[in-house]
Each structure stands twice: as structure tokens, then as C-alpha cells.
Amino acid sequence: MIIQIQDTRALRSGRRNPYLDRVKFPRSVSLSLALLGAALGLPLSSLLAQTTLPPNLYADTAHAPFLHGVASGDPSTHSVILWTRVSSSEPVVAVVWEISESEDFSEPLQSGSVNALEESDHCVQVLVEDLDPGQRYYYRFSDPVGNFSAPGATRTFPEESKALRLAVMSCSSVYSGFFNAYGRIAERSDLQAVIHLGDYLYDFVDPDEQVRVPDPFPQVPENLQEWRERHAYYLLDPDLRAMRAAHPLIALWDNHDLDRSSVAALDQSVQAFREWVPLAEPQSGNPRQLYRRHTMGNLIDLYMLDIQMYRDQDLLAGGELSFLGNEQFEWFEGELQYSTARWQIIGNQKMVTNWSLLGLPDGLGLGSGVVLDSGSWDGYSQSRARMLSAIEEHQPGSVLLLSGDMHITVVSDLPLDPQDSLSYDPLSGEGSVAAEFLASSISRGNADEMGLNSFLIGEMIRISKDLNPHLLHLELTKHGFGIVSVYPDSLLAEIWYAPILEPSAELEFGGGWVLRHGSGHWERGSRNQPVYSEPLSLNAGAPFEVSEPFPNPAKERIYVDLLSAQDLRVSIAILAPADGRIQRNWTENLQAGQSRRLEIDTRGLSAGHWMLLIGADGHNTRKFFSIR
């Protein structure tokens, strides 16, 4: 079962997904025990059988011993956390880190040394402070003998901004499909950060979604070492590594990331998550505390709420168990009350909107028969009303909720009572307190994998929207991620879909929805054209401006936008950053006040890092890009 939430930890079926009959995989990759042991960080004795990997899973051996890549996370205006792991059998390995404003690291801004310890699974997390706001940085690590990790890119939050763009995702099972969506996110150069709303990894293999399963069959982790092994296994995926290296990560855990069977089991799964995912240390010192605020200058306050650790801990006045717990809710309401940001965005693991099933045909086996998922906010109506009332009181019309877990696409208004026609008008959205955006799953199955035919899926959508008029958009079969573009007067949520049954560079735009500041509801009707790069504006004294190259990394072509204050002839060159040699050079004509997009053919350039040098009238601009 996919949409209905249930306990699947005991599933051990060997049934194959019928979709596999239509998928042509290359021959599975066989690794030597020594290489696989280094890649997963496991002792040789535990690898006697695990020698075969599914397609597109391999360690970053070109940057050994940093076989699991690099990552950054939980950025602020002046700081960011850098992450890597050293594959080593030594108890302590000294690691040097460096951060730079240039991709070629010709002028390192800061550097330092940190020990990768066996007791933390040789994972390294470094808090780098005293950075400039709104700046893009590059970082890397090296070991005592001079081996370098893959480089990574990160950003700090600006103090003031007129536009910020975030990616949002959830539910990424490496067994259920290929991480093509991660690869497409990694290629974007316009993201401030990526937000993962939980189920970053999976404890079990769904018997109906066996697309990429190793031999022998994975078992549910039961101790600290096995949770570490699961994290290590995930980072054999090059698309996940690329996404983590390309953008700072702001993450939550959800039920599949954790083991709630005992206090000790929970602590061990939390420890592994905190070792392998770049996260700020909680001020309370309690590793279980994950709720936090990220202030993105004057534009956004992002609140990451955690359902998993606080659900059912407290009893509300009306007799219902609390979904957030009193301590977390009181923190959240206080933060919300005093927020001075233009927008408040709330990330949480579960769907918030009411989704009534009353009136659907019998026999579908969905939810409780009353609501779709009583394990989400629909099962905690008093907690939901308390949260929406706090939003209505403190920040009316400026709140977007980002949700995960459901594996489907949901664009919804959030009125206090969607069935009350006196307080909420579904035709206009008037009366809604806030808006919700749930951007499907990276790879985990939904209605398609449930075996429902297209007619029944269409009927489910039609009847659900009739029963729940605040549900503006539903899509139940595709997988992907969301992009949220935030401006002072509006917010645009886009959905992007990627295939999961085979490696692919395809990407499908699924639509965009506009939330006007102060309205509290989505505009009716969707946009059918995506927004990618921001319009350029000229700085004082600059004869022209150049956007960041996109997509980045590139394959066959890359694009840049140019804007000139006057008619201008610019010279353009592609150089190898390592030695400064010019590989290609040409000129282009720009017209005053008109933005021009250049398409640059990158075929023939070798994989690696390149510099684009654009100059005119004594003004030069350097932009870096990579070829995969």
C-alpha cells in the first residue's frame, strides 16, 4: 500500500515489481570485496555475500578516500556546515578543509584541520563561520597524503533579497527507483538551498517497488552500524552525491529514517542520521531536537517542524493528543509572533490539508474510510486548528506550508473549515488561512505502483476534489520535486517530474501556482511556463551583467543571460582554470537594455571544471561551470 500509511517494517516479500518486465537494465555491477568494503565502510567479514550492486550505484573512487562525496547544510547569513567522510580503517584521520570564493581554490578564504574519528564513523562536520552574507562559496577536503575530495558549492543567506529560490523534496527510496530528480536538482545554479522533508532513506524495501535492489536482499537496520551502512549505501548513488555537493541541505527525518522500537534503537538511528547528514547542533544539546528556524534575511523565515519526536506526548485541552507537542508548539508560536520576515515558510513531514474520503466508492481500501491518512494532520484536527489559528492571528496571508510523506502532488488552500461556505469560498480562495504545497516523492511509489488503472485514478482525483474543494491540484502517479520562488509580493510553487524506472535526463514541468502576499490562498488557475533564471539588473558602473551558467554541471550545452547598459561588443572565452589556457574564444554583440540568452555548445570539452571569461570596456566577469 502506498498512499495509505501503514507499518511496513515487517515486510520481507520477494515479489518483483511488474514494472521490471518493461525495464531493460544494464548488467549489474560486480565489485571486489575490497572496493565495496571501502565504499560502504564495512568490515570485510560482513561483505561475504554483498558483492552485487544494482545499476548506477558506485563509490566516488576518483576522490578516494572521500568515497561518499561532500555536502553542506544548515546555512545562515554568516555560516555553513561542511560535511565529508573518510573511508579508513585508522581510528583517527586528520582532514584539512578549505573554503574559497573561486571554484579553482586559487585564493582560499579559510582553511583548517579536523579529525575524522572512528567513533563518529569517520564522518566530519565543520561549522565555518565569519562568512559574507548572500555569497556563493566552494569547498573541499584533503587527507594527510594530499588526496582531495570532490569540490562542493554552497551559499550563505543574504541579509536582504528581492528573490530567493528553494528546492523541496521527500521520500527517496534507493530501492524503488533511480534518483534522476536529484541529478536535475544538482544541475541548477539558481537555488539558495534544498529542503528535504523526510524519508531521506528507507529502512525497508517495498515488495511492490523492487526496481533497484542489491543482492542479497537488504534487511531493516537494527543497530548503529547497520544504520551507518544504510547511509553509506545511499551515497553510492552519484545523483544523490551530486545534489548534496551542489547546494546546501536543510533536512528533516521521518519515520523511515528512524527506528522507534526502543529508546536505544531510536538514539542509534538519530546518531547515524546526524553523522551522515550535515546538521547544526541543537542549542539544547539534545540530539533528538530537530525543529529549528532559518532566517533568510528580510524575505523568509523558514521553520522546520518535527512530528516524529513529539507526536502524542501531550494532551490538549480538548482531550486530543498533540501532534507537535506543547514545547515545540509554544516555540513555534513565539517565533511566528515575532517574525519580521516578509514570508513565513513552514517545513514539516506530514500533509496538513483536510482530505475527506466520504463519498468515494467502497472497496478501495484507502485510509480510514473517513480521511485519507489519519496518521497525518487529518488525524489530529485539534492540533491543526491550533496551528492554523496561530497563523491567522500572527501572520495572516504570508504563510506557506511545505509537506512530504504522501508520495503525490498536492496544491491546497488551508482554511480553518473547508466545508464551511460562510467562512471559506472555494471559487476564490477567500477565507483560507495559508497555503500548502506537497511535491510528490523523489522515487517512492504512489497510485501507479498500487496497480490502480488510469480511469480509477482519474475518478479518485475528480471525486476527491469535489469532496474537498480546497484541493486545487492533485497528481497521483508521477515522481519529482518542487521549486519555490519567493518574491516580496508573491510566491511561485512549481512541480517538476522525473522518471524513476531507468536512468534518464528527462524532466517534465508539471505546472506552477501563485500565492500573492496577504491573500492566504493560491490564485485560481496554474501557470504552464516555468521560471528559471532571475531577470538581470545592472549594478552601478557596470557596463553589463552575466547570469550564472545553467544547467550546471552541463553535458552538451550551457546557457548564460547577458544584459548591457549600452550597445556593446563583448569578448567571450572558455578557459581551463587549472592552467588558464583558452580553449575557445569569440565575440557577441549586445543591444542596450535588452537581455540576451547565449547558448554555448560544450561538446568537445572534457569532463571537469571550466571558466567562462566575458569582457568588454575594461570590465571582466568570470563564471565557473562543470562538464559531467
Salt bridges, closest charged atoms under 4 A:
ASP60 OD2 - HIS63 ND1 2.95
ASP74 OD1 - ARG292 NH2 3.14
ASP74 OD1 - HIS294 NE2 3.59
GLU98 OE2 - ARG140 NE 2.73
GLU103 OE2 - HIS609 ND1 3.14
ASP121 OD1 - ARG85 NH2 3.41
GLU159 OE2 - HIS78 NE2 3.80
GLU187 OE2 - ARG184 NH2 2.93
GLU187 OE2 - ARG628 NH1 3.60
ASP190 OD2 - ARG165 NH1 2.78
ASP190 OD2 - ARG188 NH2 2.88
ASP203 OD2 - ARG9 NH1 2.69
ASP203 OD1 - HIS256 ND1 2.92
ASP206 OD2 - ARG444 NH2 2.59
ASP208 OD1 - ARG15 NH1 3.08
GLU209 OE1 - ARG444 NE 3.03
ASP237 OD2 - ARG212 NH2 2.87
ASP239 OD1 - ARG628 NH2 3.61
ASP254 OD2 - LYS350 NZ 3.26
ASP259 OD1 - ARG9 NH2 3.59
ASP267 OD1 - ARG288 NH2 2.94
GLU275 OE2 - ARG228 NH2 2.73
GLU333 OE2 - HIS394 NE2 3.28
GLU335 OE1 - ARG293 NH1 2.74
ASP378 OD1 - ARG384 NH1 2.94
GLU393 OE1 - HIS394 NE2 3.93
ASP405 OD1 - LYS350 NZ 3.23
ASP413 OD2 - ARG524 NH2 2.88
GLU430 OE2 - HIS521 NE2 3.52
GLU449 OE2 - HIS479 NE2 3.31
GLU459 OE1 - ARG462 NH2 2.76
ASP466 OD2 - ARG462 NH1 3.45
GLU508 OE2 - LYS478 NZ 2.70
GLU523 OE2 - ARG516 NE 2.48
GLU534 OE2 - ARG165 NH2 2.79
GLU548 OE2 - LYS623 NZ 3.04
GLU556 OE1 - ARG557 NH1 3.93
ASP561 OD1 - ARG597 NE 2.68
ASP579 OD2 - ARG581 NE 3.73
GLU588 OE1 - ARG596 NH2 2.89
GLU599 OE2 - ARG557 NE 3.13
ASP601 OD2 - ARG603 NH2 2.77
